[in-house]
Amino acid sequence: ILRSEPAAAPLRGELTPPGDKSISHRALIMGCLAAGESRIRGLLDSEDIRATANACRQLGMTTRQEDGELVLQGVGRTGLRAPRAPLDMGNSGTAMRLLTGVLAAQEFDSELTGDISLSRRPMRRIVRPLELMGARIETAEGGTPPLRIKGNPHLRGIEYDSPVASAQVKSCLLLAGLYASGHTKVREPLKSRDHTERMLPAFGVSLHGGCGVRGGSRLTGGEIRVPADISSAAFFLAAAALVPESDLLLRNVGLNETRDGVVHVMRAMGADLTVDNPRRFGGEDVGDLRIRHAGRLRGVEIPPERVPSMIDELPVI
């Protein structure tokens, strides 16, 4: 039984929310593909992230904990090994979609599975553009997992106009593009999360032509500091904005412009929300969020162009 009661006193103090899930997935996958050692600090500890880490280990990556960091030994762009069993992505659509882009370009076959919920999610949005690159992927009826991937190390680069703003589609194609011949570029109707584009240079990969990569680009080990997840922080922001006399400080929160819509909308609603100590972690904007109760909030209309930057926070708002 989960029991909930109104706060009996103001919410005060400071905390660091858990690490950003989107960035944690990407750090593990790119660290796996990188040659040499990578260090990740602040990695989220969750079932989804464990699924990604386990899949990368089955593909050859090794890890160890050292001084609060996860140290990865990557296998290099061409060093992945065939997994001995299907890779279980649990409930993580991000892990499944991003790894599909990588595995489509290998010399070996592989299979990606998931739990009941993930097995109902649509995968055609990545399968179709990957097929344009030469990938061979079989799905269950309806275009859902499991995904059976026939490896093809001879993918070709494409320029793809995505019908939807999707960071998972974009990232899947960019990772496949690292292996493809020529240039791979993705265009979107609205800008989606750009964590992949920000992290690739941290692993030594240059972007070309906006959101594009060149085939044959190699990743080298790097150091990644994962910011605190703004989606997790949003619940504390909402609570402090609603409970009288509250004053909370949330440290090291990621403020990527493709993710910070909740900050702008809460301010428009009348919240007393400030950003202290703005700085950058490996290409990602980070700050400490201070939220104080400021009285009754007011309703606002959120413009369509703001929605992609706060899609996970809409329930909180």
Buried (B, 14 or more C-beta within 10 A) or exposed (E): EEEEEEEEEBBEEEEBBBBBBBBBBBBBBBBBBBBEBBBBBBBBEBEBBBBBBBBBBBBBBEBEEEEEBBBBBBBBBEBBEBBEEBBBBBBBBBBBBBBBBBBBBBEBBBBBBBBEEBBEBEBEBBBBBBEEBBBBBEBEEEBBBBBBBBBBEEBBBBEBEBEEBBBBBBBBBBBBBBBBBBBBBBEBEBBBBBBBBBBBEBBBBEBBEEBBBBBEBBBBBBEBBBBBBBBBBBEBBBBBBBBEEBBBBBBBBBBBEBBBBBBBBBEBBBBBBBBEEEEEBBBBBBBBBBBBBBEEBEEBEBEEEBBBBBBBBEEBB
